[in-house]
Structure formats: structure tokens, C-alpha cells
Amino acid sequence: MVQTSTGEIVERLLGDKQVLIQAAPGGGTRKIEAGTFPVRACLSDAQIHALVALGADVEARYEMPLDIEWVIDASGQIFLLQARPLRPSFPSGWRSML
């Protein structure tokens, strides 16, 4: 969770990561079972801060909260895939959650 007013990362919850689905050389995917890779955060602090900035920029441009979809490529570059209006079922304070 990020405090958007300060940019401080106030909470980080790691998933259990029982299975990793990864792109396979030559196409397709491969499944890697738990125990073959270390438990660690998927996003670095820098990536979290970049995503918070991206979300703030998109929200400012459209002057409303949006549900954004993004991807990070192998080099670490972040791409915005799409942005759409939030559905009413999203919890309040959604911008603070990453």
C-alpha cells in the first residue's frame, strides 16, 4: 500500500507464489512449482513509485479515477495498456493499493 500524498510505501503484502507461469523459449509458457524460486516482492520500490506516478498522471489527464492496466517488460520499462472508468464495486481508497 502506498500513501499517495507522500509516496511512502506503508505496507507490502507478498502472495504465496505457489506456481509461477513464465514465458517459454520458442513460445508458449512453462509452469514452475513453489520451492524452485525465492519468495520475494514482484515489484521494486522504484517500480511501485513509477506505477503510483503513472496512476496519478492518468487520473489527472481524465479528471477521474480510472482502472488502469499495465505491464512491465523484461527490461523493466512500464507500459500503460488501457484505462477505463472504475466500476462501483471497487473499494474506496483504491489508489493507495498496489
N, C-alpha and C positions, 0 to 999 in steps of 0.2 A: 504494500500500500504506500502511496506517495502523498504527502501533504502538498497539494498543488500550489498553495500560496507561498510556500518556502522552498519547494523542490526536495525536501528531505524525505528519504526513504525511511518510513517508520515501521514497516513490517514486511517481512519476506516469508512466504509460505512455500515450501518445496513439496511438490507432488511425490507420490510414492515411486513413480517411474519403474513399474514392473516390466514394461515392454517398451522398446524403442523401435519405431518404424523408420527406416533410413533408406534413402535412395541407393539403389544398387548400381555398380558399374555396368554400363551397357544397357541400362533401362530397368524399369520395374522397381520393386522395393525388397528390402530384406528385414526380417524381424530379429531383434537382439533381445534375449531374455535378461531379466534382472540379474545382477551379480557380475555381469561382464563389463559394466561401465560404472564409474564412480557416481555417487549421489552428489549432485551439485546444482546450483542455480542455472537455469537455462539462459537467463539474461544477465549481462554485466550491469553494474551501476550506470555506466556510460550509456548503455543501450536503453535502460529504463528512463534515464533523463531525456534521451533523444525521443523516445516514444511519448513522454509527457509533453515535450515541446511540440511534437507533431500533432498530438490531440488538441492542444491549445490553439495552434495555428489553424487547424481545420475548423474548430468551433468558432474562432474569431472571424474567419472568412465567411462562414454561413450564418453567423449570428444566432446559433442554436446548438444545443448538444447533439452530437451525432454518434452513431455506432460506426466505428471505423475498423476496417480490416487491413492488416499489414503483413509484410513478410520481411525476413532478414535473409539476404543471400549468403553464400559461403564466405564472401569477403567481409561480411559484417555490415553491408550497406542496407539501409531500411528503405522499403518501398511501400507507398500507400496504394492499396489495391482498389478499395472502394469506401465510400462513406454514404450512410443512409440515415434518415431520421430514426430516432430511438422509438422503440415500441413502448407502450405504457408499462409493460411488465418489468422493465429494468429498475433495479433498486436506486433510491436516491443516493447521491454521493458516488455515482459510478465513475466519475473522472478520477477519483482518488485510488481506484483499484487497478492494479497491473499484476 
